Amino acid sequence: MKDPIKELELLQSRRAFLLNSGMGLGTATFASLFSKHALAAKSDSATKPKAKRIIFLFMAGAPSQVDLFDHKPELHKLFKTELPKSISKGQRVTAMTRGKQQLVAPSTFKFAQKGKSGVWMSELLPHLSASADDLCLVHSFNTNAINHDPGKTSFCTGSETPGKPSMGSWLSYGLGSLNKDLPDFVVLPSAFWSGRVNVQALYARLWGSGFLPSRHQGTSFQTVGDPVLFLSNPKGIDRKVRRKMLDSLATLNRKHLAEIGDPEIQTTIAQQEMAFRMQSSVPELTDISKEPKEVLDMYGPEVNKLGSYARNCLLARRMAERDVRFIQLFHRGWDHHTSLPKHMRGQCKDVDQPTAALLKDLKLRGLLDDTLVVFVGEFGRTVYGQGNITRENYGRDHHPRCFSGWLAGGGIKGGMHYGKTDDFSYNVVENPVHVRDLHATMLHLLGVDHQKLIFPFQGLDQKLTGVEKSHVVKDIIA
């Protein structure tokens, strides 16, 4: 009669042999190649880094460029007239406005030129207007996606198809860590927002690592309980006991790694060590009690509320000080198909003062020079209205053909407009900037060649910017 224990040992030995001789060694070999690809991407002497880190302020839901940044004063003469066919050109629209009249709804908000540069800004952004000379307003952003989920997915990962690595994951992979005690990539979603209509969910895949090693995925901070899940030790477990547990576990994992060569085991070891260090670094990071009153006042009254956009902006500055590589804030509530003026006022109240404070704070601390700040949504809004259109009340549909956002710091020219739309803010007529071009420019500012930052997967050299044509927007770089 066969001994079942010996049979199991023999089976395990066969598996180990096959893994080590085939997939195991192959995986280890590919892992070394991947790191070489990342190194090659930043070894181009022509690509000198101007930034060390990025703070990406994502306005989920798509703010209206017509009401915030793209000043079109002549539209008031065209109130409720039909959008000319020569402008709409039969472009696709969402099911919400398909077959309906496209009646022009001019912005009800006033614009004025701000700063020495005379940049046009909406009255909805009085605090941010004070930083006008630091902003590069891009009016010619465009994308392929017309609905929210593919739009956000495209912005965050470079592809409308879910499952690809996110921007921060690519940067973590390509550039590595600046702080050994904090993650390379941190995500800060707002816990509440003023525009409580048409609010889409946020999915962890928007900051996931896709086919990259899992250690490059974003770490999302929570607003209830520990900032990071499972940060605290269970009752009865102190730091000494935790250290001994991790040491024992690491020994077993290294033995397993030697047997099968799976690089994800090495990732597990590294992430467990990071989690242990974060038990000290994260509480210190998120404790704002020692911030001077004048700094807290600068960010506004919501800064003391956990999960507020204001508090997240302050945490973003603290993370920038500690050299977190990629910090992404998500603020939802911008999907205004009805009652846009009312909801836009609330949303802008949420973000105006904290965003301006973030820029000012970074600048005062000498961090804005090497921190790239980006403010944008997944697409824009139509010039034609939705709902019962009046001069004071209207909604707007999704519009991917043109929209506005801005960049500041990190090697960007401030106090300028870039790109141009037609008289209806409907089509780009000068210097188009696709989402892929923004990604290429972000990588360039960090000293990375977007064409060389690759990861072989499924027979293709995968890139954040994909296989379609993309370019660095050099005209906005100082």
Helices and strands as residue ranges (DSSP letters): H 4-21, H 23-41, E 53-59, H 65-68, G 73-78, H 85-88, E 111-114, E 119-122, H 126-129, G 132-134, E 135-142, H 148-157, H 167-175, E 185-189, G 204-207, G 214-216, E 219-220, H 239-260, H 263-286, H 293-299, G 301-304, H 309-321, E 326-331, H 340-364, G 368-370, E 371-376, E 380-386, E 395-399, E 403-408, E 416-418, E 420-421, E 428-430, E 433-434, H 435-445, E 455-457, E 460-462, G 474-476
